[in-house]
C-alpha cells in the first residue's frame, strides 16, 4: 500500500475539491510492476454509455465499458480515474429537462465499476448560470461518488456571473490564479488548466501569460519520461474556430509538453467525442452529462440539441482507444448503441434545422438587437444619441453582453427571453461581444 500526500493540506475541504477519506491523502494498491489498481471512467451519462480508461505504465489505454467483465487481471489493475464533464446543473430546456437526474446517472455508473476510482476529474460547466443553488445541487450529487477525490476546472458557465469568484470560493483552495493547479499520483503528473477567463472579442479560449509562465515552472523539474495528463474545459486544439471551439494560446502551453513521451489532454465543452494525436500528445474531448451538441459544420450554430427518439441510439455510442508503444497514433474504434453506422452528422443537422423552423421569436423591433442562433441581429445597428438599445435573448443558452471600449456596463447573464437595455448618449461606434461566446460580435453606431 502506498500513500500520496497532497502538496497543500488545506487544499481539500468538505465543500470544494474533495471529500477526504481516511485522512487527507490518496491511497493506491500498486502491483509489483507499479501499475495502479484504481479506475478511470470517461463518463458519458446522457448517452447512457461510457469508455473505461487506464494508465498502464504511464501509457494511456481504454476499454469499452461492455468489456469490463472480460478484462484480464492486468487490465483491471490499469483502471485509473474518471472524467465527468459539462453537467450544466440548472439547465432545463427541451434537450434535457432534468440534468440533475442524468448527472446522478453518471455517478451511478461510476459507482457500479468493479473498483472505485482513485479520483474524478470534472472538466467544467458544472452549472448553467453559476448560481449558488446550482453549485449546491452539483456538489450534493457528486458527493455520492465512491472516490477519494474530485478535482475541478471551470467552464465558461461556471464563471459567467462574477468572473469565477464563486467558483474559486468552492473549488479554488490550493490552486493558483483563476484556479489552475497540478498534482501527482502513482507516477503520473496531472495539470488542471483554466481557459475560460478574460475572453476577448472574436477570440477562442485563452490561458494567458501568467498561467503559461506557471506551467513552464510546474513541468520544468520533471523528467521527460513522466506521464502527463492535462485537463481543461475548452479544447486545447482547434476543433472548429467558427464556433469558438479551441484555445488561442494553446500552442505555447503544448510546446512546453512536447518533450514528454506520454501526454494525454482531456477536455469538455463541445459535448461530443473527438480525438487527435500530434506526436506524443493525445487529445480527447468528452460527451456531456446534460445534452449533446451538433457536429461542427452540420448546423448553423452550436447549442443544445434535441434528438428524435428513434434516432437516439444511432447518435450515442462507445469508443475504444488503445495506445500501442512504438506507434505514434492511437487505435480508435467507434460503435453506436444501435450497431448501425454513426448518424451523428445527419441527426445533428436535422435537429438544428427543426429547431430553427420551430422558433417563434419575433424579428427585433426598432432599436432592438435579437440574439438568435448565436448571432446578433442586426450585427450593425444605427441609432441617434440618447436612444435606448435593447438586446433580447431568443437562444436557449445564456449570453452576456460586454462593450469592448467599456463605455457601457456589461449585462447580467441573459437567459432565454431575458432582455438588457442601455442608453447611449454620446455619438461614436460601440463594439460589443458575448463574453461567454466571444465569436459573437456586433456594432452600434450612434450619430
C-alpha positions in Angstrom: 0.0 0.0 0.0 1.4 3.4 -1.0 0.4 6.8 0.2 0.3 10.1 -1.7 0.3 13.2 0.4 -1.2 16.3 -1.2 1.2 19.3 -1.6 -1.3 21.6 0.2 -3.1 20.0 3.1 -5.6 22.9 3.2 -6.5 22.4 -0.5 -9.3 19.9 0.1 -12.4 20.8 2.1 -15.8 19.3 2.6 -17.4 21.6 0.0 -14.7 22.0 -2.6 -12.3 19.8 -4.4 -12.6 16.9 -2.1 -14.2 14.6 0.2 -11.2 13.3 2.2 -11.3 9.6 3.1 -9.2 8.1 5.8 -7.1 11.2 6.0 -6.1 13.9 3.5 -4.3 11.6 1.1 -4.9 9.3 -1.8 -4.1 5.6 -1.3 -3.4 3.2 -4.1 -2.8 -0.5 -4.3 0.1 -1.0 -6.7 1.3 -4.2 -8.1 5.0 -5.1 -8.5 5.0 -3.6 -11.9 3.8 -0.3 -10.5 0.5 -0.2 -12.3 -2.3 1.4 -10.3 -5.2 -0.7 -9.3 -7.8 2.1 -9.3 -10.1 3.0 -12.2 -10.8 5.6 -14.8 -14.2 6.0 -16.5 -14.7 8.6 -19.1 -18.3 9.3 -18.3 -21.0 9.9 -21.0 -24.1 9.6 -18.8 -26.6 11.5 -21.0 -25.9 8.9 -23.6 -26.1 6.1 -21.1 -22.6 4.9 -22.3 -19.1 5.1 -21.2 -15.5 4.3 -22.0 -13.1 3.0 -19.4 -9.6 4.4 -19.5 -6.4 3.3 -17.8 -2.8 4.2 -17.4 -0.6 1.1 -17.8 3.0 2.0 -17.0 2.1 5.6 -17.9 0.7 4.6 -21.3 -3.0 5.7 -21.8 -5.3 2.9 -22.8 -9.0 2.5 -22.9 -11.7 -0.2 -22.9 -15.3 -0.2 -23.9 -17.4 -0.4 -20.7 -19.1 -3.5 -22.1 -15.7 -5.3 -21.8 -15.3 -4.7 -18.1 -16.5 -8.2 -17.1 -14.0 -9.7 -19.5 -10.8 -7.8 -18.6 -7.8 -9.7 -17.5 -6.4 -9.1 -14.1 -3.6 -6.9 -15.6 -6.1 -4.8 -17.4 -8.2 -4.4 -14.3 -5.1 -3.2 -12.4 -4.6 -0.4 -15.0 -8.1 1.2 -14.4 -7.2 4.6 -13.0 -9.5 7.6 -12.9 -12.8 9.1 -14.1 -13.7 12.1 -16.2 -17.1 13.8 -16.0 -17.9 16.9 -18.0 -20.5 19.6 -18.8 -23.1 18.8 -16.2 -24.9 22.2 -16.7 -26.9 21.9 -13.5 -29.7 24.4 -13.8 -30.4 23.8 -17.5 -34.0 22.7 -18.1 -34.7 23.2 -21.8 -36.1 20.7 -24.3 -32.7 19.0 -24.9 -32.9 17.7 -21.3 -35.3 18.9 -18.7 -33.7 17.0 -15.8 -29.9 17.4 -16.0 -29.6 16.6 -12.3 -31.0 13.1 -13.0 -28.5 12.5 -15.8 -25.6 13.6 -13.6 -26.9 11.2 -11.0 -26.9 8.5 -13.6 -23.3 9.3 -14.3 -22.5 8.9 -10.6 -24.3 5.6 -10.6 -22.3 4.4 -13.5 -19.0 5.3 -11.8 -20.1 3.6 -8.6 -21.0 0.5 -10.5 -17.4 -0.1 -11.6 -15.7 -3.2 -10.3 -13.3 -1.0 -8.4 -13.7 2.5 -7.1 -11.8 5.2 -9.0 -8.9 6.8 -7.2 -10.0 10.2 -8.4 -12.5 12.0 -10.6 -11.8 15.0 -12.9 -14.7 17.3 -13.7 -13.7 19.3 -16.8 -16.1 22.2 -16.4 -19.5 23.7 -16.8 -20.6 22.2 -13.6 -23.5 24.7 -13.6 -25.6 26.6 -16.2 -25.6 30.1 -14.6 -23.1 29.8 -11.7 -25.9 30.2 -9.1 -25.1 29.1 -5.6 -28.1 26.7 -5.7 -26.7 25.1 -8.8 -23.3 24.6 -7.3 -25.0 23.2 -4.2 -27.0 20.7 -6.2 -24.0 19.6 -8.2 -22.0 19.1 -5.0 -24.7 17.1 -3.4 -24.9 14.7 -6.4 -21.1 14.4 -6.8 -20.7 13.7 -3.1 -22.2 10.3 -3.9 -19.2 9.3 -6.0 -17.2 6.4 -4.4 -13.8 8.0 -4.8 -11.3 9.8 -2.6 -11.0 13.0 -4.6 -12.9 15.1 -7.2 -10.7 17.7 -9.0 -12.3 20.6 -11.0 -11.5 23.1 -13.6 -14.2 25.8 -14.5 -16.2 26.1 -17.7 -17.4 29.4 -19.0 -20.8 28.9 -17.4 -19.2 28.5 -14.0 -17.5 31.9 -14.1 -20.2 33.9 -16.0 -21.7 35.9 -13.3 -18.7 37.0 -11.3 -15.6 36.1 -13.3 -15.0 33.0 -11.2 -15.2 34.3 -7.6 -17.9 31.9 -6.5 -16.2 29.0 -8.3 -12.9 29.8 -6.5 -14.6 30.0 -3.1 -15.8 26.5 -3.6 -13.1 24.8 -5.6 -10.0 27.0 -5.5 -8.2 26.2 -2.3 -4.6 25.4 -3.1 -4.9 26.5 -6.7 -3.2 29.4 -8.4 -4.7 32.4 -10.3 -8.0 31.6 -11.8 -8.0 28.0 -10.5 -5.1 26.2 -12.3 -3.3 23.5 -10.3 -1.3 20.3 -10.5 -0.8 17.1 -8.5 1.0 13.8 -8.8 -0.5 10.4 -8.4 1.1 7.0 -9.0 3.9 8.5 -11.1 1.6 10.5 -13.3 1.6 14.3 -13.2 -1.9 15.9 -13.5 -2.3 19.5 -14.7 -5.6 21.4 -14.4 -5.7 24.4 -16.7 -8.2 27.3 -16.9 -9.0 28.7 -20.4 -12.4 30.4 -19.8 -11.4 33.7 -18.2 -10.7 37.0 -19.8 -12.1 36.0 -23.2 -11.6 38.6 -25.9 -14.0 39.6 -28.7 -13.6 37.3 -31.7 -11.2 35.0 -29.8 -11.2 31.5 -28.6 -10.4 30.2 -25.1 -7.3 31.7 -23.6 -4.8 30.6 -21.0 -2.9 33.9 -20.5 0.8 34.7 -19.9 0.6 34.2 -16.1 -0.7 30.7 -16.4 1.7 29.7 -19.1 4.6 31.0 -17.0 3.3 28.9 -14.1 3.0 25.8 -16.4 6.6 26.3 -17.5 7.8 26.3 -13.9 5.5 23.4 -12.9 6.8 21.0 -15.5 10.4 22.3 -15.6 11.7 19.9 -12.9 10.0 16.8 -14.4 12.0 14.2 -16.3 10.8 13.6 -19.9 9.6 10.1 -19.1 7.0 11.4 -16.7 3.4 10.7 -18.0 1.4 13.9 -18.2 -2.4 14.2 -18.0 -3.8 17.7 -18.8 -7.4 18.6 -18.2 -9.2 21.8 -19.1 -12.6 22.9 -20.3 -12.2 24.3 -23.8 -10.2 22.0 -26.2 -6.5 22.8 -26.3 -6.6 22.1 -30.1 -8.6 24.0 -32.6 -11.6 21.8 -33.2 -13.8 24.4 -35.0 -12.8 28.1 -34.7 -16.0 29.3 -36.3 -17.8 28.2 -33.1 -15.0 29.2 -30.7 -14.0 25.6 -30.2 -10.3 26.0 -29.5 -7.8 27.9 -27.4 -5.9 30.9 -28.8 -2.6 30.4 -27.0 -2.6 26.6 -26.6 0.5 26.2 -28.8 2.5 28.0 -26.1 1.4 25.5 -23.5 1.7 22.5 -25.7 5.2 23.5 -26.7 6.2 23.1 -23.0 4.9 19.5 -23.1 6.3 18.2 -26.3 9.5 16.8 -24.7 7.4 14.4 -22.6 6.9 10.9 -24.0 3.3 10.5 -23.0 0.8 13.4 -22.8 -2.9 13.0 -22.6 -5.1 16.1 -22.9 -8.8 15.8 -21.7 -11.4 18.5 -22.5 -15.1 19.0 -22.5 -17.1 22.0 -23.8 -18.1 20.5 -27.2 -20.3 17.7 -25.8 -19.1 15.0 -28.1 -16.2 12.7 -28.6 -13.3 13.9 -30.8 -9.8 12.7 -30.8 -6.5 13.8 -32.3 -2.8 12.8 -32.0 0.2 15.0 -32.5 3.4 13.2 -31.8 3.3 12.1 -28.2 0.3 14.2 -27.4 -3.2 12.6 -27.5 -6.3 14.9 -27.4 -9.7 13.7 -26.3 -13.0 15.6 -25.8 -15.8 14.1 -23.7 -19.5 13.9 -24.0 -21.7 15.9 -21.7 -23.9 14.5 -18.9 -26.5 17.1 -19.9 -27.1 17.3 -23.6 -25.4 16.8 -27.0 -24.3 19.5 -29.4 -24.1 19.3 -33.2 -21.2 18.1 -35.1 -19.1 21.1 -36.3 -20.3 22.4 -39.6 -23.5 20.4 -39.8 -25.7 23.1 -38.2 -25.9 26.9 -38.3 -24.6 27.1 -34.7 -23.7 25.1 -31.6 -26.1 24.7 -28.8 -28.3 22.1 -27.0 -29.5 19.6 -29.5 -32.8 17.6 -29.1 -32.6 14.3 -31.0 -35.6 12.4 -32.2 -36.1 9.3 -30.0 -35.9 6.9 -33.0 -32.5 8.3 -33.9 -31.1 8.5 -30.4 -29.3 5.1 -30.4 -27.5 5.9 -33.6 -26.0 9.1 -32.2 -24.8 7.7 -28.9 -22.0 5.2 -28.6 -18.8 4.0 -27.1 -15.2 4.3 -28.2 -12.2 2.0 -27.7 -8.8 3.8 -27.8 -5.5 2.0 -27.4 -2.0 3.5 -27.3 0.5 0.9 -28.6 4.1 1.6 -27.5 6.2 2.3 -30.6 3.4 3.7 -32.6 2.7 7.4 -33.0 -1.1 7.2 -33.4 -4.0 5.9 -31.2 -6.0 2.9 -32.5 -9.6 4.2 -32.4 -12.8 2.1 -32.8 -16.2 3.7 -32.5 -19.5 1.8 -32.2 -23.1 3.1 -31.8 -25.6 1.7 -29.5 -27.8 0.7 -32.4 -25.0 -1.2 -34.1 -25.6 0.9 -37.3 -23.1 3.4 -38.8 -23.0 6.6 -36.7 -25.7 9.0 -37.7 -24.5 12.0 -35.6 -23.8 14.3 -38.5 -27.2 13.8 -40.2 -29.0 13.8 -36.8 -27.4 17.0 -35.6 -28.2 18.7 -38.9 -31.8 17.6 -38.8 -32.2 18.5 -35.2 -30.9 22.0 -35.6 -32.9 22.6 -38.8 -36.1 21.6 -37.0 -35.1 23.8 -34.1 -34.7 26.8 -36.4 -38.1 26.1 -38.1 -39.8 25.8 -34.8 -38.6 29.1 -33.5 -41.3 31.6 -32.6 -39.0 34.5 -32.0 -40.3 37.7 -33.5 -37.9 39.8 -35.5 -36.4 42.6 -33.5 -38.2 45.9 -33.4 -36.7 49.4 -33.7 -33.6 49.9 -31.6 -33.6 46.2 -30.6 -30.9 43.6 -31.2 -32.1 40.0 -31.3 -29.8 37.2 -30.0 -30.7 34.1 -32.0 -28.7 31.1 -33.2 -25.5 32.5 -31.6 -25.8 35.7 -33.7 -26.7 39.3 -33.1 -29.4 40.7 -35.5 -28.7 43.2 -36.8 -25.0 42.9 -36.5 -24.7 46.6 -37.0 -27.4 48.9 -35.6 -27.5 52.7 -36.2 -29.3 54.9 -33.7 -29.4 58.6 -32.6 -27.7 59.8 -29.5 -29.9 59.3 -26.4 -31.6 56.2 -27.8 -32.2 53.2 -25.6 -30.9 50.0 -27.2 -32.3 46.6 -26.0 -30.9 43.1 -26.5 -33.4 40.2 -26.4 -32.0 36.6 -25.9 -34.0 34.2 -28.1 -31.5 31.4 -27.7 -31.9 28.6 -25.3 -28.4 29.2 -23.9 -27.3 32.2 -21.8 -25.3 35.2 -23.3 -23.5 38.1 -21.7 -23.0 41.4 -23.4 -19.7 43.3 -23.0 -18.7 46.6 -24.6 -15.1 46.4 -25.9 -14.5 50.1 -25.2 -16.0 49.7 -21.7 -18.3 52.7 -22.4 -21.4 51.0 -21.1 -21.9 48.5 -18.3 -21.9 44.8 -19.1 -25.2 43.0 -19.0 -26.1 40.4 -16.4 -26.1 36.8 -17.8 -29.2 36.8 -20.1 -31.1 33.5 -20.1 -33.8 32.7 -22.7 -36.3 35.6 -23.2 -34.4 37.9 -20.9 -33.6 41.5 -22.0 -30.9 44.1 -21.4 -31.1 47.8 -22.2 -28.6 50.7 -22.3 -29.0 54.3 -23.3 -26.1 55.6 -25.5 -25.8 59.3 -25.1 -22.7 60.1 -27.0 -22.0 59.7 -30.7 -19.5 57.1 -31.7 -19.0 53.5 -32.6 -19.7 50.9 -29.8 -18.4 47.4 -30.5 -19.6 44.6 -28.2 -19.4 40.8 -27.9 -20.8 37.9 -25.9 -18.1 37.1 -23.2 -19.5 33.5 -23.0 -19.2 33.0 -26.8 -16.7 35.6 -27.9 -17.1 34.7 -31.6 -20.4 36.6 -31.4 -19.7 40.3 -32.1 -21.8 43.3 -33.0 -21.6 47.1 -33.5 -23.8 50.0 -32.6 -23.2 53.3 -34.5 -24.5 56.3 -32.6 -25.0 59.6 -34.6 
